[in-house]
């Protein structure tokens, strides 16, 4: 797909190759994740560098949603799925310019990966980066009531930040 993109292949052809690739049998789920992320990266690059009119952000959003639907049942509470959601939320804020959509992405992530402290920390980091300290505190309060593996000091040390 990267070679086709570098050769300035049309969006239709790239989409067709992506669809055919999804029909292949890969040995690991991470390979499917990489395929979806490669597709999103290509869409992002084409949108930002060429400003192509036929490429709308909704295509990126639809691709992420499809990846989530496809991978979530198998990658629950994994770093790979967290990476997908973190990238999705990042693009919602930077490319889609939609903080509400980014929050929805994180809330959906917490439904699937809510037992991962890193998922909570990434969501909080986004709010802090955007200057939304009260929202970050609210998420910390929700996080503090959860049970995580470890001693619990990880959550407490993060709370000291605020």
N, C-alpha and C positions, 0 to 999 in steps of 0.2 A: 504494500500500500504506500509505503514511503517513497519507493522508486516511482510509482505512478504519480504521486503528488509532485515530486521534484520534476517530473516530465510534463507538468501542467496538464494532466489528464482532466477531463471534465468531471463535474460533480456526479453526474449520472453514472459514469464508468466506475468512479471510486465507490459509490454506493453499491453497485452491482458486485464488485470484488468483495466488499465488506460482507454483503449478504451471503455470497458463496463461501466465504471464510467461516462464517458462523455455522455452516452445514458440515464443516470438517470435524473430524474427531481428534481432539487434542488430548494429550496425556494428563494434563493437570488443569484445574479450574483457573489457576493463575494465568495460563495461556489465553483463556477466554477473556479474563480481565484485561490483560495486555492488549488484546485485539480491540476491545471497546475503548480503552484509553488511547490507543493509537488513532482510532476513528475520531474521537473527540479532539485530540491534539491537531489532527489534520483540518477539521472544521474550524477550530479556533485560529489556526495559522492563516487559513484562507480568508476568514472574516476580517482579521486584523491587518493583514498585509495587502490584500487586494481590494477590500471593501466591496466584494461581489454582492450585487443586489439580490441575486437568487438565493443567497445563503442568509438565512435569518437565524437569530439566536434560538428560536423554537426548535430548530433541528438539533442543536446541541442538547437542549433540555430533553427532547424526546429520546435521544440516544442514551443519555444518562438514565432516564426512567426505564428504558428497555434493559440496560445493563443491570440496574437494581432489581428489576423483576426477574431477570434471568439468573443472577448470581446470588441474591440474598438468601434463598433457601439453603444454599450449600456453603456459603462463606460467613455465616452468622458468627459474630464476635471474633473476626479475624482482622489482622492488620491490612490485608488486601482490600476488604470491603470498606474499612475506615478510610483508606487512601482514596477510594472511589468517591465516597461522600465528601471528604475534605476538598477534593479537587472540584467537585460539583458545586459545593457552597462557595468556594473561591471564585469560580467563574460566574456564579449568579451575582456576586457583589461587584466584580470587576468588569465583566463583559456584558452581563445582563442588566447591571445597575439596579438590582432588585433585592434589597436586604430582607424583605418579607419572604421572598422565595428562598433565600439562603437559610433563613431560620426554619422554614418548612423542611428543607433538606436535612438540617441537623436534627430536627424533632423526629423525622422519619428514621434517621440513623440511630437515634437513641432507642427507638422502639425495637430495633434489631440488635444493636450493639450496646445497649444500656448498661451491661455489666462490665464494660471496658472503661476504666478510668480515663484512658487516652481519648476516647470519644467525647467525654464531658470536657476534658481539658482543651481539646481542639475547638469545640463550640464556644467555650468561654474565651479562648484566645481570639477568636474572630470578633466577638463583641468588644473586647478590650481594644483590639486593633482599630476598630471603627469608632472608638471613644464612647461606647455605650456601657458605662460602668455599672449603672443600676441594673441593666439587663444581665450583665455578667454576674453580679451579686445574686440575682434571683436564680440563675442557673446553679450557682454554687450552693445555694440553700437546698435546691432539689437534689443536687448531687450528694450533699452531706447526709441526707436521709437514706441513701442507698448503701447496700453492703457490697464491698469489693474484696477481692482476695488481698491478702497482706495484713498489715497491722492496723491500717486505718490512718496511720500518720501521713500517708501520701496526700489524703484529702485535707487533713488538718494543716499541713505545711502550705498547701495551696491557698487555704483560707487566710492564712497570715498575711498574704500578699495584699489583701483588701483591708 
